[in-house]
């Protein structure tokens, strides 16, 4: 196990009607004028935004609103939010929505205290050191942004998707009411579940030895998702299953399951170019890319994939042919994704094989031409993974 420092100071307020505590929590964390950042009309139609506004008004906290966040949030709205924060003297940002809203709020938070272009943090020119405090009211279990110090934004010019991270953008508090996710369409729910599972897998497939504790934690979260996701696809109003999924989403990405081990985020990076270019749902893109990445790299450590197959998917270990077991686990993963309504290949996602060269170009490899923690990938490797993804099936 590697040395590590784990620090996760976010205050989580979990359960029914907890959005009514937003005003008290903002006040607790020093907010005196708030930017409420949200997505489309669902927060308004459901009455959630009204309940949040009422809770702020009850604590006599003034607020300004900025809606319009779309999936794969754009830099153009971030610039608008930064302008509002500077003009209005905003000192706290409250994100009401899913991962896209929270990521956009985090970008506004760092950009509001920065003299340059906020995109510097996403292009690698600068690292976030200070930001306005952020709180969240979560409406979809997926990205885990409610508990992480990460943010991903799409630059509208060129549709390039990039991320940044820092402790200063980890939310001060996050309100998690599973009931708020019960109105989500099945497809959105499944996309969120896929993203949660991908966050765990990016940590699970590691070259670090002797990490049994976090291996078991990863496996437990995956098993919970395998058990609970079909329940909410069948019955959207299953509050208890929703609750388990919502907490799994946070656990999957605040890094409690990833400490002490090298991680590999190539599947996310490769997928980002798909959702950047085609504006598809991130979870749907991961459903296409992650098993294809597995197909390409599993021979690097067949026994780790065999362990995943037996412990997570219940495959029988073939000691005479561990590779057979490893491949069976990948097949089970694809079957599960298909069973919850996820796409498996380019055609089902709406992507085009002819665009693979552009996708690889957009990826933006580091100077040494290699990326990854489990297996180092070149541009040629990435192209091969896209080719597998283009034609993948169960």
Secondary structure by P-SEA (a helix, b strand, c coil): cccbbbbbcbbbbbccccccaaaaaaaaacccbbbbccccccccccaaaaaaaaaaaaacccccccccccccccaaaaaaaaaaaaaacccbbbbcccaaaaaaaaaaaaaaacccccccccccccccccccbbbbbccccccccccccbbbbbccccccccccccccccccbbbbcccccccccaaaaaaaaaaaaaaaaaaaccccccaaaaaaaaaaaaaaaaacaaaaaacccaaaaaaaaaaaaaaaccccccccbbbbaaaaaaaaaaaaaccccaaaaaaacaaaaaaacccccaaaaaaaaaaccccccccccaaaaaaaaaaaaaaaaaaaccccccccccccccaaaaaaaaccccccccccccccccaaaaaaaaaaaacccc
